Amino acid sequence: MIPDGVSRDPILQEAARELEAAIHDARVAFDCIGLGEIDRAHISAVTARVAIDAAVTAVQAALAAGQPAPGGFPRSE
């Protein structure tokens, strides 16, 4: 689910999608550890990290483009 106010900004939409993917991959990694599937847990943890890195890049791009923060919250710089 994409937060309100983000739907108008495609860069922030992408950041939200990447974070959702990271959450999913982290949950898969957690479950795999519980099942003893360490190799699969490692792969899922790495893909979660890649998704987080992509989200950070998207947010940095939005900040560099001077995008206002959704909801009227001030941006921290």
PDB file of N, CA, C, O and CB in Angstrom:
ATOM      1  N   MET A   1       0.845  -1.167   0.000  1.00  0.00           N
ATOM      2  CA  MET A   1       0.000   0.000   0.000  1.00  0.00           C
ATOM      3  C   MET A   1       0.899   1.241   0.000  1.00  0.00           C
ATOM      4  O   MET A   1       1.784   1.376   0.845  1.00  0.00           O
ATOM      5  CB  MET A   1      -0.966  -0.008   1.222  1.00  0.00           C
ATOM      6  N   ILE A   2       0.664   2.126  -0.941  1.00  0.00           N
ATOM      7  CA  ILE A   2       1.447   3.351  -1.042  1.00  0.00           C
ATOM      8  C   ILE A   2       0.786   4.428  -0.191  1.00  0.00           C
ATOM      9  O   ILE A   2      -0.421   4.641  -0.301  1.00  0.00           O
ATOM     10  CB  ILE A   2       1.578   3.815  -2.523  1.00  0.00           C
ATOM     11  N   PRO A   3       1.565   5.120   0.668  1.00  0.00           N
ATOM     12  CA  PRO A   3       0.993   6.143   1.545  1.00  0.00           C
ATOM     13  C   PRO A   3       0.329   7.279   0.770  1.00  0.00           C
ATOM     14  O   PRO A   3       0.685   7.551  -0.377  1.00  0.00           O
ATOM     15  CB  PRO A   3       2.070   6.708   2.446  1.00  0.00           C
ATOM     16  N   ASP A   4      -0.645   7.940   1.411  1.00  0.00           N
ATOM     17  CA  ASP A   4      -1.303   9.095   0.812  1.00  0.00           C
ATOM     18  C   ASP A   4      -0.271  10.172   0.500  1.00  0.00           C
ATOM     19  O   ASP A   4       0.699  10.341   1.238  1.00  0.00           O
ATOM     20  CB  ASP A   4      -2.402   9.649   1.747  1.00  0.00           C
ATOM     21  N   GLY A   5      -0.479  10.894  -0.585  1.00  0.00           N
ATOM     22  CA  GLY A   5       0.404  11.982  -0.946  1.00  0.00           C
ATOM     23  C   GLY A   5       1.559  11.553  -1.822  1.00  0.00           C
ATOM     24  O   GLY A   5       2.211  12.396  -2.438  1.00  0.00           O
ATOM     25  N   VAL A   6       1.830  10.258  -1.892  1.00  0.00           N
ATOM     26  CA  VAL A   6       2.936   9.760  -2.696  1.00  0.00           C
ATOM     27  C   VAL A   6       2.470   9.486  -4.122  1.00  0.00           C
ATOM     28  O   VAL A   6       3.282   9.505  -5.047  1.00  0.00           O
ATOM     29  CB  VAL A   6       3.531   8.488  -2.070  1.00  0.00           C
ATOM     30  N   SER A   7       1.190   9.233  -4.313  1.00  0.00           N
ATOM     31  CA  SER A   7       0.677   8.799  -5.602  1.00  0.00           C
ATOM     32  C   SER A   7       0.953   9.778  -6.730  1.00  0.00           C
ATOM     33  O   SER A   7       0.934   9.384  -7.897  1.00  0.00           O
ATOM     34  CB  SER A   7      -0.785   8.568  -5.502  1.00  0.00           C
ATOM     35  N   ARG A   8       1.209  11.039  -6.418  1.00  0.00           N
ATOM     36  CA  ARG A   8       1.464  12.024  -7.472  1.00  0.00           C
ATOM     37  C   ARG A   8       2.918  12.056  -7.893  1.00  0.00           C
ATOM     38  O   ARG A   8       3.237  12.635  -8.931  1.00  0.00           O
ATOM     39  CB  ARG A   8       1.045  13.398  -7.012  1.00  0.00           C
ATOM     40  N   ASP A   9       3.798  11.461  -7.135  1.00  0.00           N
ATOM     41  CA  ASP A   9       5.227  11.532  -7.415  1.00  0.00           C
ATOM     42  C   ASP A   9       5.763  10.149  -7.788  1.00  0.00           C
ATOM     43  O   ASP A   9       5.879   9.280  -6.924  1.00  0.00           O
ATOM     44  CB  ASP A   9       5.991  12.097  -6.198  1.00  0.00           C
ATOM     45  N   PRO A  10       6.088   9.938  -9.061  1.00  0.00           N
ATOM     46  CA  PRO A  10       6.533   8.609  -9.476  1.00  0.00           C
ATOM     47  C   PRO A  10       7.842   8.173  -8.821  1.00  0.00           C
ATOM     48  O   PRO A  10       8.064   6.977  -8.629  1.00  0.00           O
ATOM     49  CB  PRO A  10       6.692   8.576 -10.968  1.00  0.00           C
ATOM     50  N   ILE A  11       8.699   9.109  -8.479  1.00  0.00           N
ATOM     51  CA  ILE A  11       9.954   8.737  -7.821  1.00  0.00           C
ATOM     52  C   ILE A  11       9.667   8.177  -6.433  1.00  0.00           C
ATOM     53  O   ILE A  11      10.235   7.157  -6.043  1.00  0.00           O
ATOM     54  CB  ILE A  11      10.908   9.955  -7.726  1.00  0.00           C
ATOM     55  N   LEU A  12       8.794   8.836  -5.694  1.00  0.00           N
ATOM     56  CA  LEU A  12       8.451   8.338  -4.362  1.00  0.00           C
ATOM     57  C   LEU A  12       7.604   7.075  -4.431  1.00  0.00           C
ATOM     58  O   LEU A  12       7.668   6.238  -3.531  1.00  0.00           O
ATOM     59  CB  LEU A  12       7.714   9.410  -3.573  1.00  0.00           C
ATOM     60  N   GLN A  13       6.816   6.929  -5.481  1.00  0.00           N
ATOM     61  CA  GLN A  13       6.081   5.676  -5.679  1.00  0.00           C
ATOM     62  C   GLN A  13       7.062   4.520  -5.814  1.00  0.00           C
ATOM     63  O   GLN A  13       6.874   3.454  -5.227  1.00  0.00           O
ATOM     64  CB  GLN A  13       5.169   5.761  -6.930  1.00  0.00           C
ATOM     65  N   GLU A  14       8.108   4.748  -6.597  1.00  0.00           N
ATOM     66  CA  GLU A  14       9.120   3.709  -6.775  1.00  0.00           C
ATOM     67  C   GLU A  14       9.809   3.386  -5.452  1.00  0.00           C
ATOM     68  O   GLU A  14      10.054   2.217  -5.154  1.00  0.00           O
ATOM     69  CB  GLU A  14      10.157   4.146  -7.819  1.00  0.00           C
ATOM     70  N   ALA A  15      10.119   4.397  -4.666  1.00  0.00           N
ATOM     71  CA  ALA A  15      10.733   4.167  -3.355  1.00  0.00           C
ATOM     72  C   ALA A  15       9.812   3.322  -2.477  1.00  0.00           C
ATOM     73  O   ALA A  15      10.273   2.401  -1.804  1.00  0.00           O
ATOM     74  CB  ALA A  15      11.053   5.511  -2.660  1.00  0.00           C
ATOM     75  N   ALA A  16       8.529   3.625  -2.479  1.00  0.00           N
ATOM     76  CA  ALA A  16       7.566   2.867  -1.674  1.00  0.00           C
ATOM     77  C   ALA A  16       7.479   1.417  -2.152  1.00  0.00           C
ATOM     78  O   ALA A  16       7.423   0.497  -1.337  1.00  0.00           O
ATOM     79  CB  ALA A  16       6.175   3.530  -1.734  1.00  0.00           C
ATOM     80  N   ARG A  17       7.467   1.213  -3.475  1.00  0.00           N
ATOM     81  CA  ARG A  17       7.434  -0.156  -4.014  1.00  0.00           C
ATOM     82  C   ARG A  17       8.675  -0.935  -3.608  1.00  0.00           C
ATOM     83  O   ARG A  17       8.586  -2.104  -3.232  1.00  0.00           O
ATOM     84  CB  ARG A  17       7.314  -0.130  -5.545  1.00  0.00           C
ATOM     85  N   GLU A  18       9.827  -0.288  -3.684  1.00  0.00           N
ATOM     86  CA  GLU A  18      11.076  -0.963  -3.313  1.00  0.00           C
ATOM     87  C   GLU A  18      11.073  -1.338  -1.829  1.00  0.00           C
ATOM     88  O   GLU A  18      11.542  -2.414  -1.458  1.00  0.00           O
ATOM     89  CB  GLU A  18      12.290  -0.064  -3.631  1.00  0.00           C
ATOM     90  N   LEU A  19      10.549  -0.457  -0.988  1.00  0.00           N
ATOM     91  CA  LEU A  19      10.492  -0.766   0.441  1.00  0.00           C
ATOM     92  C   LEU A  19       9.525  -1.903   0.728  1.00  0.00           C
ATOM     93  O   LEU A  19       9.779  -2.729   1.605  1.00  0.00           O
ATOM     94  CB  LEU A  19      10.088   0.471   1.234  1.00  0.00           C
ATOM     95  N   GLU A  20       8.414  -1.953  -0.005  1.00  0.00           N
ATOM     96  CA  GLU A  20       7.493  -3.082   0.149  1.00  0.00           C
ATOM     97  C   GLU A  20       8.166  -4.387  -0.251  1.00  0.00           C
ATOM     98  O   GLU A  20       7.988  -5.409   0.411  1.00  0.00           O
ATOM     99  CB  GLU A  20       6.225  -2.864  -0.690  1.00  0.00           C
ATOM    100  N   ALA A  21       8.944  -4.354  -1.342  1.00  0.00           N
ATOM    101  CA  ALA A  21       9.672  -5.548  -1.773  1.00  0.00           C
ATOM    102  C   ALA A  21      10.700  -5.960  -0.720  1.00  0.00           C
ATOM    103  O   ALA A  21      10.885  -7.148  -0.455  1.00  0.00           O
ATOM    104  CB  ALA A  21      10.366  -5.299  -3.128  1.00  0.00           C
ATOM    105  N   ALA A  22      11.364  -4.976  -0.126  1.00  0.00           N
ATOM    106  CA  ALA A  22      12.353  -5.276   0.914  1.00  0.00           C
ATOM    107  C   ALA A  22      11.702  -5.932   2.119  1.00  0.00           C
ATOM    108  O   ALA A  22      12.256  -6.867   2.697  1.00  0.00           O
ATOM    109  CB  ALA A  22      13.081  -4.003   1.345  1.00  0.00           C
ATOM    110  N   ILE A  23      10.523  -5.444   2.501  1.00  0.00           N
ATOM    111  CA  ILE A  23       9.801  -6.041   3.626  1.00  0.00           C
ATOM    112  C   ILE A  23       9.479  -7.503   3.326  1.00  0.00           C
ATOM    113  O   ILE A  23       9.672  -8.378   4.170  1.00  0.00           O
ATOM    114  CB  ILE A  23       8.503  -5.253   3.923  1.00  0.00           C
ATOM    115  N   HIS A  24       8.992  -7.752   2.128  1.00  0.00           N
ATOM    116  CA  HIS A  24       8.654  -9.124   1.737  1.00  0.00           C
ATOM    117  C   HIS A  24       9.896 -10.023   1.781  1.00  0.00           C
ATOM    118  O   HIS A  24       9.864 -11.115   2.347  1.00  0.00           O
ATOM    119  CB  HIS A  24       8.029  -9.143   0.322  1.00  0.00           C
ATOM    120  N   ASP A  25      10.981  -9.549   1.178  1.00  0.00           N
ATOM    121  CA  ASP A  25      12.196 -10.360   1.128  1.00  0.00           C
ATOM    122  C   ASP A  25      12.766 -10.604   2.527  1.00  0.00           C
ATOM    123  O   ASP A  25      13.287 -11.686   2.796  1.00  0.00           O
ATOM    124  CB  ASP A  25      13.245  -9.680   0.247  1.00  0.00           C
ATOM    125  N   ALA A  26      12.676  -9.628   3.406  1.00  0.00           N
ATOM    126  CA  ALA A  26      13.153  -9.807   4.780  1.00  0.00           C
ATOM    127  C   ALA A  26      12.305 -10.848   5.509  1.00  0.00           C
ATOM    128  O   ALA A  26      12.831 -11.650   6.280  1.00  0.00           O
ATOM    129  CB  ALA A  26      13.126  -8.464   5.544  1.00  0.00           C
ATOM    130  N   ARG A  27      11.000 -10.835   5.266  1.00  0.00           N
ATOM    131  CA  ARG A  27      10.130 -11.848   5.894  1.00  0.00           C
ATOM    132  C   ARG A  27      10.455 -13.245   5.386  1.00  0.00           C
ATOM    133  O   ARG A  27      10.469 -14.208   6.152  1.00  0.00           O
ATOM    134  CB  ARG A  27       8.649 -11.529   5.624  1.00  0.00           C
ATOM    135  N   VAL A  28      10.721 -13.345   4.070  1.00  0.00           N
ATOM    136  CA  VAL A  28      11.101 -14.642   3.506  1.00  0.00           C
ATOM    137  C   VAL A  28      12.405 -15.117   4.135  1.00  0.00           C
ATOM    138  O   VAL A  28      12.529 -16.287   4.498  1.00  0.00           O
ATOM    139  CB  VAL A  28      11.244 -14.555   1.966  1.00  0.00           C
ATOM    140  N   ALA A  29      13.379 -14.216   4.265  1.00  0.00           N
ATOM    141  CA  ALA A  29      14.654 -14.586   4.880  1.00  0.00           C
ATOM    142  C   ALA A  29      14.438 -15.074   6.315  1.00  0.00           C
ATOM    143  O   ALA A  29      15.021 -16.074   6.734  1.00  0.00           O
ATOM    144  CB  ALA A  29      15.630 -13.388   4.862  1.00  0.00           C
ATOM    145  N   PHE A  30      13.606 -14.367   7.050  1.00  0.00           N
ATOM    146  CA  PHE A  30      13.307 -14.744   8.437  1.00  0.00           C
ATOM    147  C   PHE A  30      12.705 -16.149   8.496  1.00  0.00           C
ATOM    148  O   PHE A  30      13.122 -16.981   9.302  1.00  0.00           O
ATOM    149  CB  PHE A  30      12.340 -13.722   9.079  1.00  0.00           C
ATOM    150  N   ASP A  31      11.722 -16.397   7.635  1.00  0.00           N
ATOM    151  CA  ASP A  31      11.078 -17.709   7.612  1.00  0.00           C
ATOM    152  C   ASP A  31      12.059 -18.807   7.211  1.00  0.00           C
ATOM    153  O   ASP A  31      12.033 -19.902   7.772  1.00  0.00           O
ATOM    154  CB  ASP A  31       9.889 -17.696   6.654  1.00  0.00           C
ATOM    155  N   CYS A  32      12.920 -18.515   6.245  1.00  0.00           N
ATOM    156  CA  CYS A  32      13.900 -19.505   5.795  1.00  0.00           C
ATOM    157  C   CYS A  32      14.883 -19.864   6.910  1.00  0.00           C
ATOM    158  O   CYS A  32      15.284 -21.021   7.037  1.00  0.00           O
ATOM    159  CB  CYS A  32      14.663 -18.978   4.574  1.00  0.00           C
ATOM    160  N   ILE A  33      15.266 -18.886   7.709  1.00  0.00           N
ATOM    161  CA  ILE A  33      16.140 -19.175   8.840  1.00  0.00           C
ATOM    162  C   ILE A  33      15.442 -20.136   9.794  1.00  0.00           C
ATOM    163  O   ILE A  33      16.048 -21.091  10.280  1.00  0.00           O
ATOM    164  CB  ILE A  33      16.543 -17.873   9.574  1.00  0.00           C
ATOM    165  N   GLY A  34      14.173 -19.878  10.058  1.00  0.00           N
ATOM    166  CA  GLY A  34      13.406 -20.766  10.936  1.00  0.00           C
ATOM    167  C   GLY A  34      13.279 -22.175  10.396  1.00  0.00           C
ATOM    168  O   GLY A  34      13.185 -23.135  11.161  1.00  0.00           O
ATOM    169  N   LEU A  35      13.277 -22.301   9.070  1.00  0.00           N
ATOM    170  CA  LEU A  35      13.166 -23.617   8.439  1.00  0.00           C
ATOM    171  C   LEU A  35      14.525 -24.276   8.220  1.00  0.00           C
ATOM    172  O   LEU A  35      14.604 -25.416   7.764  1.00  0.00           O
ATOM    173  CB  LEU A  35      12.443 -23.494   7.115  1.00  0.00           C
ATOM    174  N   GLY A  36      15.588 -23.552   8.547  1.00  0.00           N
ATOM    175  CA  GLY A  36      16.928 -24.093   8.361  1.00  0.00           C
ATOM    176  C   GLY A  36      17.444 -23.992   6.939  1.00  0.00           C
ATOM    177  O   GLY A  36      18.439 -24.634   6.602  1.00  0.00           O
ATOM    178  N   GLU A  37      16.799 -23.210   6.104  1.00  0.00           N
ATOM    179  CA  GLU A  37      17.226 -23.028   4.715  1.00  0.00           C
ATOM    180  C   GLU A  37      18.127 -21.795   4.631  1.00  0.00           C
ATOM    181  O   GLU A  37      17.710 -20.732   4.171  1.00  0.00           O
ATOM    182  CB  GLU A  37      15.992 -22.882   3.759  1.00  0.00           C
ATOM    183  N   ILE A  38      19.348 -21.961   5.078  1.00  0.00           N
ATOM    184  CA  ILE A  38      20.255 -20.835   5.227  1.00  0.00           C
ATOM    185  C   ILE A  38      20.643 -20.224   3.881  1.00  0.00           C
ATOM    186  O   ILE A  38      20.730 -19.002   3.769  1.00  0.00           O
ATOM    187  CB  ILE A  38      21.497 -21.270   5.970  1.00  0.00           C
ATOM    188  N   ASP A  39      20.875 -21.043   2.865  1.00  0.00           N
ATOM    189  CA  ASP A  39      21.229 -20.488   1.543  1.00  0.00           C
ATOM    190  C   ASP A  39      20.109 -19.615   1.001  1.00  0.00           C
ATOM    191  O   ASP A  39      20.361 -18.518   0.504  1.00  0.00           O
ATOM    192  CB  ASP A  39      21.539 -21.620   0.544  1.00  0.00           C
ATOM    193  N   ARG A  40      18.886 -20.090   1.093  1.00  0.00           N
ATOM    194  CA  ARG A  40      17.742 -19.305   0.620  1.00  0.00           C
ATOM    195  C   ARG A  40      17.552 -18.049   1.467  1.00  0.00           C
ATOM    196  O   ARG A  40      17.187 -16.996   0.943  1.00  0.00           O
ATOM    197  CB  ARG A  40      16.462 -20.155   0.644  1.00  0.00           C
ATOM    198  N   ALA A  41      17.796 -18.155   2.772  1.00  0.00           N
ATOM    199  CA  ALA A  41      17.702 -16.988   3.651  1.00  0.00           C
ATOM    200  C   ALA A  41      18.716 -15.935   3.229  1.00  0.00           C
ATOM    201  O   ALA A  41      18.409 -14.743   3.206  1.00  0.00           O
ATOM    202  CB  ALA A  41      17.927 -17.389   5.125  1.00  0.00           C
ATOM    203  N   HIS A  42      19.914 -16.374   2.899  1.00  0.00           N
ATOM    204  CA  HIS A  42      20.960 -15.443   2.469  1.00  0.00           C
ATOM    205  C   HIS A  42      20.553 -14.713   1.197  1.00  0.00           C
ATOM    206  O   HIS A  42      20.708 -13.496   1.101  1.00  0.00           O
ATOM    207  CB  HIS A  42      22.282 -16.187   2.246  1.00  0.00           C
ATOM    208  N   ILE A  43      20.038 -15.443   0.232  1.00  0.00           N
ATOM    209  CA  ILE A  43      19.614 -14.828  -1.030  1.00  0.00           C
ATOM    210  C   ILE A  43      18.507 -13.804  -0.782  1.00  0.00           C
ATOM    211  O   ILE A  43      18.543 -12.706  -1.337  1.00  0.00           O
ATOM    212  CB  ILE A  43      19.129 -15.908  -2.025  1.00  0.00           C
ATOM    213  N   SER A  44      17.534 -14.156   0.040  1.00  0.00           N
ATOM    214  CA  SER A  44      16.436 -13.229   0.326  1.00  0.00           C
ATOM    215  C   SER A  44      16.915 -12.004   1.093  1.00  0.00           C
ATOM    216  O   SER A  44      16.427 -10.898   0.862  1.00  0.00           O
ATOM    217  CB  SER A  44      15.343 -13.936   1.115  1.00  0.00           C
ATOM    218  N   ALA A  45      17.860 -12.191   2.000  1.00  0.00           N
ATOM    219  CA  ALA A  45      18.404 -11.048   2.741  1.00  0.00           C
ATOM    220  C   ALA A  45      19.158 -10.107   1.812  1.00  0.00           C
ATOM    221  O   ALA A  45      19.061  -8.887   1.946  1.00  0.00           O
ATOM    222  CB  ALA A  45      19.331 -11.529   3.868  1.00  0.00           C
ATOM    223  N   VAL A  46      19.902 -10.669   0.877  1.00  0.00           N
ATOM    224  CA  VAL A  46      20.634  -9.831  -0.085  1.00  0.00           C
ATOM    225  C   VAL A  46      19.660  -9.072  -0.974  1.00  0.00           C
ATOM    226  O   VAL A  46      19.866  -7.887  -1.233  1.00  0.00           O
ATOM    227  CB  VAL A  46      21.586 -10.692  -0.949  1.00  0.00           C
ATOM    228  N   THR A  47      18.608  -9.727  -1.447  1.00  0.00           N
ATOM    229  CA  THR A  47      17.648  -9.023  -2.305  1.00  0.00           C
ATOM    230  C   THR A  47      16.897  -7.948  -1.518  1.00  0.00           C
ATOM    231  O   THR A  47      16.527  -6.915  -2.074  1.00  0.00           O
ATOM    232  CB  THR A  47      16.649 -10.020  -2.925  1.00  0.00           C
ATOM    233  N   ALA A  48      16.671  -8.191  -0.228  1.00  0.00           N
ATOM    234  CA  ALA A  48      16.057  -7.146   0.610  1.00  0.00           C
ATOM    235  C   ALA A  48      16.975  -5.940   0.682  1.00  0.00           C
ATOM    236  O   ALA A  48      16.521  -4.799   0.585  1.00  0.00           O
ATOM    237  CB  ALA A  48      15.757  -7.679   2.037  1.00  0.00           C
ATOM    238  N   ARG A  49      18.257  -6.190   0.853  1.00  0.00           N
ATOM    239  CA  ARG A  49      19.239  -5.089   0.933  1.00  0.00           C
ATOM    240  C   ARG A  49      19.293  -4.306  -0.376  1.00  0.00           C
ATOM    241  O   ARG A  49      19.388  -3.079  -0.358  1.00  0.00           O
ATOM    242  CB  ARG A  49      20.645  -5.638   1.273  1.00  0.00           C
ATOM    243  N   VAL A  50      19.235  -4.998  -1.500  1.00  0.00           N
ATOM    244  CA  VAL A  50      19.256  -4.331  -2.807  1.00  0.00           C
ATOM    245  C   VAL A  50      18.016  -3.447  -2.961  1.00  0.00           C
ATOM    246  O   VAL A  50      18.111  -2.327  -3.462  1.00  0.00           O
ATOM    247  CB  VAL A  50      19.326  -5.376  -3.961  1.00  0.00           C
ATOM    248  N   ALA A  51      16.863  -3.945  -2.533  1.00  0.00           N
ATOM    249  CA  ALA A  51      15.632  -3.153  -2.620  1.00  0.00           C
ATOM    250  C   ALA A  51      15.716  -1.916  -1.732  1.00  0.00           C
ATOM    251  O   ALA A  51      15.258  -0.842  -2.123  1.00  0.00           O
ATOM    252  CB  ALA A  51      14.415  -4.005  -2.222  1.00  0.00           C
ATOM    253  N   ILE A  52      16.294  -2.053  -0.550  1.00  0.00           N
ATOM    254  CA  ILE A  52      16.465  -0.892   0.328  1.00  0.00           C
ATOM    255  C   ILE A  52      17.393   0.126  -0.313  1.00  0.00           C
ATOM    256  O   ILE A  52      17.118   1.326  -0.282  1.00  0.00           O
ATOM    257  CB  ILE A  52      17.015  -1.320   1.698  1.00  0.00           C
ATOM    258  N   ASP A  53      18.489  -0.345  -0.892  1.00  0.00           N
ATOM    259  CA  ASP A  53      19.413   0.567  -1.576  1.00  0.00           C
ATOM    260  C   ASP A  53      18.721   1.313  -2.719  1.00  0.00           C
ATOM    261  O   ASP A  53      18.957   2.503  -2.924  1.00  0.00           O
ATOM    262  CB  ASP A  53      20.623  -0.208  -2.115  1.00  0.00           C
ATOM    263  N   ALA A  54      17.863   0.603  -3.461  1.00  0.00           N
ATOM    264  CA  ALA A  54      17.126   1.246  -4.553  1.00  0.00           C
ATOM    265  C   ALA A  54      16.158   2.298  -4.008  1.00  0.00           C
ATOM    266  O   ALA A  54      15.988   3.358  -4.611  1.00  0.00           O
ATOM    267  CB  ALA A  54      16.357   0.194  -5.378  1.00  0.00           C
ATOM    268  N   ALA A  55      15.529   2.008  -2.875  1.00  0.00           N
ATOM    269  CA  ALA A  55      14.614   2.977  -2.267  1.00  0.00           C
ATOM    270  C   ALA A  55      15.377   4.216  -1.809  1.00  0.00           C
ATOM    271  O   ALA A  55      14.904   5.337  -1.995  1.00  0.00           O
ATOM    272  CB  ALA A  55      13.864   2.344  -1.078  1.00  0.00           C
ATOM    273  N   VAL A  56      16.542   4.026  -1.219  1.00  0.00           N
ATOM    274  CA  VAL A  56      17.365   5.158  -0.784  1.00  0.00           C
ATOM    275  C   VAL A  56      17.752   6.016  -1.986  1.00  0.00           C
ATOM    276  O   VAL A  56      17.698   7.244  -1.916  1.00  0.00           O
ATOM    277  CB  VAL A  56      18.634   4.663  -0.042  1.00  0.00           C
ATOM    278  N   THR A  57      18.136   5.383  -3.075  1.00  0.00           N
ATOM    279  CA  THR A  57      18.502   6.115  -4.293  1.00  0.00           C
ATOM    280  C   THR A  57      17.320   6.926  -4.812  1.00  0.00           C
ATOM    281  O   THR A  57      17.491   8.075  -5.219  1.00  0.00           O
ATOM    282  CB  THR A  57      18.995   5.143  -5.381  1.00  0.00           C
ATOM    283  N   ALA A  58      16.125   6.343  -4.802  1.00  0.00           N
ATOM    284  CA  ALA A  58      14.935   7.055  -5.278  1.00  0.00           C
ATOM    285  C   ALA A  58      14.617   8.248  -4.385  1.00  0.00           C
ATOM    286  O   ALA A  58      14.278   9.321  -4.883  1.00  0.00           O
ATOM    287  CB  ALA A  58      13.730   6.108  -5.336  1.00  0.00           C
ATOM    288  N   VAL A  59      14.724   8.072  -3.078  1.00  0.00           N
ATOM    289  CA  VAL A  59      14.446   9.183  -2.162  1.00  0.00           C
ATOM    290  C   VAL A  59      15.489  10.288  -2.348  1.00  0.00           C
ATOM    291  O   VAL A  59      15.148  11.471  -2.325  1.00  0.00           O
ATOM    292  CB  VAL A  59      14.435   8.689  -0.687  1.00  0.00           C
ATOM    293  N   GLN A  60      16.744   9.913  -2.531  1.00  0.00           N
ATOM    294  CA  GLN A  60      17.787  10.915  -2.779  1.00  0.00           C
ATOM    295  C   GLN A  60      17.509  11.680  -4.068  1.00  0.00           C
ATOM    296  O   GLN A  60      17.734  12.889  -4.139  1.00  0.00           O
ATOM    297  CB  GLN A  60      19.171  10.246  -2.850  1.00  0.00           C
ATOM    298  N   ALA A  61      17.020  10.975  -5.088  1.00  0.00           N
ATOM    299  CA  ALA A  61      16.683  11.642  -6.350  1.00  0.00           C
ATOM    300  C   ALA A  61      15.535  12.625  -6.154  1.00  0.00           C
ATOM    301  O   ALA A  61      15.551  13.721  -6.714  1.00  0.00           O
ATOM    302  CB  ALA A  61      16.313  10.607  -7.426  1.00  0.00           C
ATOM    303  N   ALA A  62      14.541  12.236  -5.360  1.00  0.00           N
ATOM    304  CA  ALA A  62      13.420  13.142  -5.083  1.00  0.00           C
ATOM    305  C   ALA A  62      13.899  14.372  -4.327  1.00  0.00           C
ATOM    306  O   ALA A  62      13.465  15.488  -4.613  1.00  0.00           O
ATOM    307  CB  ALA A  62      12.325  12.421  -4.277  1.00  0.00           C
ATOM    308  N   LEU A  63      14.784  14.173  -3.372  1.00  0.00           N
ATOM    309  CA  LEU A  63      15.328  15.314  -2.623  1.00  0.00           C
ATOM    310  C   LEU A  63      16.142  16.235  -3.534  1.00  0.00           C
ATOM    311  O   LEU A  63      16.040  17.458  -3.442  1.00  0.00           O
ATOM    312  CB  LEU A  63      16.203  14.822  -1.456  1.00  0.00           C
ATOM    313  N   ALA A  64      16.936  15.645  -4.398  1.00  0.00           N
ATOM    314  CA  ALA A  64      17.760  16.439  -5.314  1.00  0.00           C
ATOM    315  C   ALA A  64      16.903  17.223  -6.306  1.00  0.00           C
ATOM    316  O   ALA A  64      17.277  18.309  -6.748  1.00  0.00           O
ATOM    317  CB  ALA A  64      18.732  15.532  -6.070  1.00  0.00           C
ATOM    318  N   ALA A  65      15.747  16.651  -6.645  1.00  0.00           N
ATOM    319  CA  ALA A  65      14.850  17.323  -7.582  1.00  0.00           C
ATOM    320  C   ALA A  65      14.016  18.399  -6.896  1.00  0.00           C
ATOM    321  O   ALA A  65      13.249  19.111  -7.545  1.00  0.00           O
ATOM    322  CB  ALA A  65      13.935  16.310  -8.250  1.00  0.00           C
ATOM    323  N   GLY A  66      14.171  18.511  -5.575  1.00  0.00           N
ATOM    324  CA  GLY A  66      13.426  19.528  -4.836  1.00  0.00           C
ATOM    325  C   GLY A  66      11.977  19.189  -4.628  1.00  0.00           C
ATOM    326  O   GLY A  66      11.137  20.080  -4.508  1.00  0.00           O
ATOM    327  N   GLN A  67      11.665  17.872  -4.583  1.00  0.00           N
ATOM    328  CA  GLN A  67      10.284  17.457  -4.376  1.00  0.00           C
ATOM    329  C   GLN A  67       9.831  17.853  -2.977  1.00  0.00           C
ATOM    330  O   GLN A  67      10.546  17.611  -2.004  1.00  0.00           O
ATOM    331  CB  GLN A  67      10.130  15.935  -4.587  1.00  0.00           C
ATOM    332  N   PRO A  68       8.663  18.453  -2.866  1.00  0.00           N
ATOM    333  CA  PRO A  68       8.148  18.740  -1.519  1.00  0.00           C
ATOM    334  C   PRO A  68       7.762  17.447  -0.821  1.00  0.00           C
ATOM    335  O   PRO A  68       7.372  16.472  -1.464  1.00  0.00           O
ATOM    336  CB  PRO A  68       6.933  19.696  -1.583  1.00  0.00           C
ATOM    337  N   ALA A  69       7.872  17.449   0.486  1.00  0.00           N
ATOM    338  CA  ALA A  69       7.496  16.267   1.254  1.00  0.00           C
ATOM    339  C   ALA A  69       5.989  16.108   1.238  1.00  0.00           C
ATOM    340  O   ALA A  69       5.276  17.102   1.380  1.00  0.00           O
ATOM    341  CB  ALA A  69       8.015  16.358   2.703  1.00  0.00           C
ATOM    342  N   PRO A  70       5.467  14.875   1.067  1.00  0.00           N
ATOM    343  CA  PRO A  70       4.029  14.668   1.097  1.00  0.00           C
ATOM    344  C   PRO A  70       3.452  14.997   2.461  1.00  0.00           C
ATOM    345  O   PRO A  70       4.140  14.853   3.472  1.00  0.00           O
ATOM    346  CB  PRO A  70       3.695  13.239   0.722  1.00  0.00           C
ATOM    347  N   GLY A  71       2.234  15.424   2.506  1.00  0.00           N
ATOM    348  CA  GLY A  71       1.559  15.712   3.779  1.00  0.00           C
ATOM    349  C   GLY A  71       1.959  17.007   4.425  1.00  0.00           C
ATOM    350  O   GLY A  71       1.555  17.289   5.553  1.00  0.00           O
ATOM    351  N   GLY A  72       2.757  17.813   3.725  1.00  0.00           N
ATOM    352  CA  GLY A  72       3.131  19.094   4.264  1.00  0.00           C
ATOM    353  C   GLY A  72       4.227  19.054   5.312  1.00  0.00           C
ATOM    354  O   GLY A  72       4.509  20.064   5.957  1.00  0.00           O
ATOM    355  N   PHE A  73       4.850  17.886   5.488  1.00  0.00           N
ATOM    356  CA  PHE A  73       5.931  17.799   6.457  1.00  0.00           C
ATOM    357  C   PHE A  73       7.191  18.421   5.873  1.00  0.00           C
ATOM    358  O   PHE A  73       7.481  18.226   4.693  1.00  0.00           O
ATOM    359  CB  PHE A  73       6.185  16.335   6.868  1.00  0.00           C
ATOM    360  N   PRO A  74       7.932  19.153   6.664  1.00  0.00           N
ATOM    361  CA  PRO A  74       9.160  19.755   6.134  1.00  0.00           C
ATOM    362  C   PRO A  74      10.210  18.686   5.853  1.00  0.00           C
ATOM    363  O   PRO A  74      10.309  17.692   6.573  1.00  0.00           O
ATOM    364  CB  PRO A  74       9.718  20.798   7.117  1.00  0.00           C
ATOM    365  N   ARG A  75      10.982  18.899   4.813  1.00  0.00           N
ATOM    366  CA  ARG A  75      12.081  17.980   4.488  1.00  0.00           C
ATOM    367  C   ARG A  75      13.249  18.280   5.397  1.00  0.00           C
ATOM    368  O   ARG A  75      13.521  19.435   5.725  1.00  0.00           O
ATOM    369  CB  ARG A  75      12.503  18.099   2.995  1.00  0.00           C
ATOM    370  N   SER A  76      13.936  17.231   5.799  1.00  0.00           N
ATOM    371  CA  SER A  76      15.177  17.450   6.551  1.00  0.00           C
ATOM    372  C   SER A  76      16.322  17.366   5.559  1.00  0.00           C
ATOM    373  O   SER A  76      16.328  16.502   4.682  1.00  0.00           O
ATOM    374  CB  SER A  76      15.353  16.401   7.722  1.00  0.00           C
ATOM    375  N   GLU A  77      17.275  18.247   5.693  1.00  0.00           N
ATOM    376  CA  GLU A  77      18.385  18.269   4.741  1.00  0.00           C
ATOM    377  C   GLU A  77      19.686  18.128   5.438  1.00  0.00           C
ATOM    378  O   GLU A  77      20.735  18.125   4.792  1.00  0.00           O
ATOM    379  CB  GLU A  77      18.381  19.529   3.932  1.00  0.00           C
TER     380      GLU A  77
END
